[in-house]
Amino acid sequence: MVDLKEFHKGLLDILLEFDRVCRDNDIQYSLAYGTMLGAIRHKGFIPWDDDVDVVMDRKNYNRFCEVCPKSLRDGYFFQSKDTEPLYPYNISRLRKNNTAMIYPEWKDSGIHQGIYIDIYPVDRIPDNKVAHAIQKFFVILLTPVRITRNPVIYMNGCSKRFGKALYIAKNMLYYVVRLFPQNICDKLEMHYITKYDDKPCKYSGIICEGGVLLRPDYGVQTFDTESLQHYKEVDFEGHKLMCIADPEDMLQRWYGDYMKLPPKEKQVMFHQPEAFDTQKSYKEYV
């Protein structure tokens, strides 16, 4: 059973270290999704929330990935494809050492599994519907090739979201998918992800993972590109953190009446880890 007070304390430690690295290097970011909602509605964590999401436009994200590994204080680990070969995602995570947050699909994957926050790059979505469809198609097509760099995650991932037949079919394709040249596929995927980042586009979003693009709420939870040019500070658990300048407008579009609490039965953790510990390393569990 996760002690949410202890969990929130651990997440806040990571978030404040993330914020320090960004401020020390003139990098702009924004709290996002449930974390942004928590900041505006609760001045901190949503009481039952169990993760932290932050976003950056691609320019700030690339800069962060460059400086973070050498800017972090002891006790933290920046997790990306570049810092951990078996980590297969295009988003990155900042993790706390000597802690554990283990999910069944990651347990034997060989990656760092400490408590973490998610750091998402935001890229531009072309206004033209055909161009947008092509962008989505190639990212969804090429994501499995990238995920094969970690067979455990490929075989176990998304088992709850897929029907059994589709899940079995996906795993049967593993040995075919991994025949594609990894480096070429990575470059092609990144080409389509970032293709429109220097062009005027009304919307931007997290388009670097095929699984995200398949979610039904993807079309709603995008950003106005202009909003990513302006930032302000918001209160979060007694600290000042960065957020887009007009979070209320974005939250209204994402959640409707965002100040209204959901029914009691929905005030529960979304994720259910197999092991959680703020005092012991994940290495003691895997």
Disulfide bonds with the S-S distance in Angstrom:
none
